[in-house]
Amino acid sequence: MTIERDTLVERLEALAEWNDATPPSHTTTVAEMFAEAVAAHPDALALVADARDGQSVQLTYAELAQRVHQLAHHLLSRGVGAEQVVGVHLPRSAEMVVSVLAIMVAGGAFVPVDPEWPRERRAQVLGDAGAVLVVTASAGDAPLVPEVVVDLDAWAYAALPARAPAVHIEPPRLAYVMFTSGSTGRPKGAMIRHEAICNRLQWQVEKILHFGPGDAALFKAPLSFDISVNEILLPLVSGGYVVVAEPGATGTRSTCST
């Protein structure tokens, strides 16, 4: 049996496409990808979440970027620098999304610290990660590390610049640290760099999911699970929007009806 030339060529072309290992056309950083989305879609919906008073919070890209930049400026004023680790000690919320972005925009790296963890584990993660600050919802919540309190309802950083800080971040720089469950011993931190997460996001947006303006992603996983980074960032680097599920719930009336 012989294979016709045209059929063989088609099969070879298909195999080449399926096995394409060509790296992305460029590597970048989360800060750059977010800035590009803000510039392209300033008035588009970026985030939907429930506030503590039960009302829905909705932020456009421009509004979200303003808060991210203001918090980033504050973090810089507190001494956060390249690859310095900042704990995120918050329930799943709009504040969590703002904090994750602000830490990376400031050039730092975030480490999730679940408020539901035992105090000893929280202290251990912060200590092992070398955290210099921790972002939390109210003073006195987090162990050992100096705190930055973030509350969208009582935004304390409105006087700070709304523009992005002039921070140069190289793609190989650290973006975040994820700690294992510790089920087989002391938890270990996995260090994820901007080039790794950005390559993954670009691949998912361009090749797999074709995520784009108007598309929504539900942020439901705990921040200490790596998939949560996708749930937050995939929509926010592609013009879509993130819907933040209320802690302890699969969805709320406001998020499910969005």
N, C-alpha and C positions, 0 to 999 in steps of 0.2 A: 504494500500500500504506500502511495506517495502523497505528500501534502502539496497542494498547489502553492505556487510562490506567493501569491497575494495573501492566501490564508496564513502561510508561515510568517510573512512580514507582519500581518495584523497581530498574530499571537506574540511575536517577539516584542512588538511595540507595547502590547498590553502588559507583558511581563516586566518590561522596563519601567512602565508607569507604576505598576503595583510594588515593585522593589526599589522605587526611587529613594535613595538615601541622601539626596542632595540636601545640604544644610540650608536653613532659612537664608534668604537673601541678605539679611543684616541682623545683627544682634543689637539689642538696645537695653533699656532699663524700664522697670515698672513706672517710674516717674515720667519718663519720656512718652511711653505709650498712653498713660493717663492724660498727659498734657496735650497730645495729639487729638485724643477723643474730645477733650474739653474745647479745643480750638475749632473742631469740626462740628460739634453739636452743643453749643453753649446753652441753648434754650430747651434742649430735649430733656425728658425725664431721666434721672440717673438713679434715684433711690426712693424706695417706699418702705416705711416701717411704722410700727405702732409706738407712740410716745407713752410715757408713764401715766399720762392723764387719760389714756384711752383713745386719744385722737390720732389720726394718721399723719405721719410726717412725710412730705414729698419734697424732694430737692431736685432741682435741675443740675445739669453739669456745672454751670457757672456757680450756683449756690454751694454745691458740694465742694468744688475747687476752692472757693473762698474760705470755707471752714478748714479744709485740709491745709491750705497755705498758712493760715493764721496759726493753727496749732503747730505746724512745722517750724514757723519762726519762733514760737515759744520754746519748743524743744531745743532749737539751736541756742537760744539764750540761756538754756539750762545746761549747756555744755555737750549736747549730743553731737557726735562727729561720725566720721566714716566708720562703718561696721560696728559702731557701738550698739549694744543690745538694749532695747527698751521693752519691758514687760507690758503686755496688754491684759489687764486684770479687770475684765468687764463682762457682763452678760451679753448675749447676742443682741445687737442693737444698732441703730444708726451711729451712735458714738463709737462703737467698735469699728465700723467701716471707716469712719473718718480717721480714727487713730492709726489703724493699719496703714492707710495711705500716707498719712502725715509723717509717720516714722520713716517710711522709705523715701519720701520726698526730701526729708531732712538729711538723708544719707545714712541713717541708722538701719538697724535690723530689728524686727519685732520677734518676741517669743511669747506664745500664748500661755497664760496662767489662769486656769479656770477657777473662778471664785468658789466653785463647789468642791474643789479638791481640799483634802485636809491641809491645815496650815503648815504642817511639816513638809509636805510635798511641794507646796507653793514656794516655801523658803528654799527648798533644795533646788528647784528648777531655776529660780532667780539667781541663786548663788552659783550654780554650775554654769549658767549661761553668761555670768559676769554682767548682769543687768546693771546699768547706771541709773535708770529711772524706771518707774512703773506708772502706766496710765490707768486710772481707776475711776469709779463713779462717785466715790465720797471719801474724804480724808479719813485715814485710820484703817482702811480696809486691808491694805496689802502689807505683808510682813517685810521688815528689814530694809527696804529700798526707798529712797526719796520718791514722793508721789507727785503726779500731775493729774488734777481732777478735771474730767471732761464731762460736760452736761450741756446738751444742745438747748435745753429749756432755759438755762441760765448761762449763756455763752460768755465766758470770761475773757475771751481773746479778741473781741470785736475791734479793739483799737489797734491791733497789729496789722501789718500789710496784708492785703488780699492777693497780691501777686506772688508767684512762686519764688521761693528763695533761690539765690544764685549759688547753687550747690552742684558741683560737677561729680557725677557718679559714674564710675567705670562699670561695664557689664559684668566683669568678674567679681565685683564687690558683693558682700553678703547681703541678702534680702531678708531672710528670716531663719529661725531655728525651731525645729519641731522635735519634741522629746517623745521617746517611746513610752509605752505604757508602764514599763518597769516590771512586767509580770515575771521575768526571769532574773531579776536582780535590779541594780540601780538604773534608773532611766538614763538613756543616752541621747544626746542632742544631735540631730541630723542638720547640717548646715546647707541651706539652699541659696544659691547665688542668682543674681538678676538674670544672667545670660541663660540659666537653666529654665527658670519659670517663664521668661519671655519667649524663648524658643518654643516651649510647650504651648503657650497661649497663641502664638502666631500660627503654629501648626493646627491647633484646634479651630481657630477662627477661619483660616484660609483653606484648609484641606479637609477637615472632618465635619465640623458643626456649622460652618458658614454663618456664624453668629453675627448680627449686625443691628443697625438702628431699629428700635421698636421691639426687639426681642427681650424677653425677661428671663432671669435666672433666679431661682429660689435659694436663698442663703439659709440653710437649715442645719448643716453639720456643725458640730463643735469646732471652734477655731483650732483646737489642738489636733484635729484630724486634717491631713494635708489636702483633702478634697475641698475643704472650706475655702482655700485660697482660690481655687478655680471658681467656686460659686460667687465669690466677691469680685474677682478681677476680670473674669471672662466677659461679663457684660460691660464693665467700666472701661475696657480698653478697645471696645468695638462699637460703641454708640448705643448699646442696649441699656437695660436698667436692672438693678438688683432689688429683689423683694426680700426683706428681712423677716424671717419667721419669728414669732414671739418665743422667748425661751420656754422650753417645756411643752410646746405645742407643735402640731404638724402644720398649722396654718391658723390664721385668724380671719374674722369676717372681712376686715379691711384688706388684708393681703390676698386672700383668695378671690376677692371681687375685683382686684386691680387688673 
